[in-house]
């Protein structure tokens, strides 16, 4: 919280909500052998494949908002688990393309069902997944996510006492 605010800042609340949801998804997908980050990769890959894409690690990183190096690490772990395959892109030998294996598609379908049920539960206070308040909330989140980041804030004394 900042000194001039009577309560938590929006940034602090977004951070707390993101952590709460990450923990909830981690717990929900753990029985399937996944972490929240791994779920984000396989679920995104599932959607992209259904749209006819075979994305590179970079494209998947851009889609998920995760760092490319982290996606690479997750992809290697998921490959070791037999859930995805990594192949060189024939058009760009530096790029690695990703695809779900048959086992990966099965696990991902289960995980998506589990996470959708969890989201329904987490969004119940706003009317559930299909509620008008949820749609409005989703729109507001998209607005914030679509806004470009400005230049970095200088590290001076006036910014050192604020929270995320």
Secondary structure, DSSP 4 states (H G I P E B T S, - for coil): --TT-SS--HHHHHHHHHHHHHHHHHHHHHTTT--HHHHHHHHHHHHHHHTT---BHHHHHHHHT--HHHHHHHHHHHHHTTSEEEEEETTEEEEEEEEE-HHHHHHHHHHHHHHHHHHHHHTGGGTSTT-HHHHHHHHHHHHHHHSPP-SPPP--GGGTT---
